[in-house]
């Protein structure tokens, strides 16, 4: 069996400084925002389907708009799964990217601790 994603979402990193209590240090919390790879469909717009023209943008941004949706209905379960997959995929891709950028071999991934740095955005695949 082979899983083929229905949608590609771009993860954009936002670094937020978090100051420690009664210390002179500041850590960085990396948060992720979901964005559409293609935010506007000109073909749908030109045929008069205005809502469909921005549908990809709306659906993609829903992933990180509000976390922890009610997962009683199946649509909530699918959204929560998409959120978990998106956040883990973005974070893992970011850590691997930082490891490779530092010149370390990928085999050192389990024992390395790459430092936070600003990295370019990369698409993350998630289920619909």
N, C-alpha and C positions, 0 to 999 in steps of 0.2 A: 504494500500500500504506500502511496506517496501523497503527502499533504501539499496542496498548492494554495497559497494565500489568496484571498479574495481582494485584498486591499494592501497597499504599501503606505505606511505612515512615517513621516520624518520626525525624529526626536530632536528637540532643541534643548540644549543644556543651559540652565541658569544657576550660577553659583551664588549662594547666599552665605555671607559671613555670620558665624555663630560665636558669640563671645562667651568664654567660660566664666564661671562664678568665682570671684575673688582670685583670679589669676590674670596674668598679662598676656594670655594667648588667645588666639582667635582661630577657630576651625572653619572649614568650608563645607557646607551642605549643598550637594549637587541635586537640583530638582530638574524634572523633565517636563516639557510641554510638547504635546502632540500637534503636528501640523500636516496639512495635505501636501503631497508632492506636487500635484497639479491643483491649484486652488480655484480655477475658473475654467469651465468648459465652454469655449466660444461656439462650438458647433451646436450644443444644446441651446445656447442663448440665441443664436441666429435663427433657429427653428421655432423660437417663441416659448421654449420650455425654460423659463427663468429660474424656477426653483431647482430644477435638475442641474442648471449651470453652476450652482454653488453647493450642491448636495455633497460632493466629495469633501469639500472644506468643512462643512458642518459635521459630517459623520466622523471625520478624522479628529477634529478638535474635541469631540464629545469624549474621547478616550481620557483626556486629562482635565476636562472641565470641572467635574465634581467626582472626587474619589469616594469609594465605598458606597455604591448605589445599593438600593434594596435588592437583594438577590432571591427574593421569594419567586417572582415571575421568571420565566426562562430568559427573557430579554435582559433582565438584570444580571443573571448568571453569566450570560455571554459577554456583557459589558465588563463585569468584574474580571472574568478570565482574560479578556482583551487588555484591560488595565494592568493586570499582573504580568502578563506576557510582555507588554510594551515596556514597563519599567525595568524588568529584569533584563530584557534584550538590550535596551539602551545602556544600562549600567555595565553589563558584561562587554558589550562592544567597546565602550569607553575605556574600560580597564585593559582590554587586550590592545587597543590602539595605543594607550599610554605605555604599555610594556614594550611593544614593538618600537615605538618612537624613542624609547630610552636606550635601544640597542640590545636589550636583553632577549635571549631566545625564548620562544613560546613555551618551552619545556619548564621554564622557571615560574610560570604563571601561578601554580598552587602555593609557592612559597614567597612570592614577591609581593611587595606592597607599593604599587605605583602612587606617586603623589598626585594630587589634583592639579589639573592644568586646563586651560581653556582649549577645547578641541572643536574642530568643525563638526557640523551636524551631519548625521548619516541616517539613511532610511532604516527603519526597523519594520520587520514584517510581523503582522499579527492577524489572528483569525477574525472573521466577521461574524 
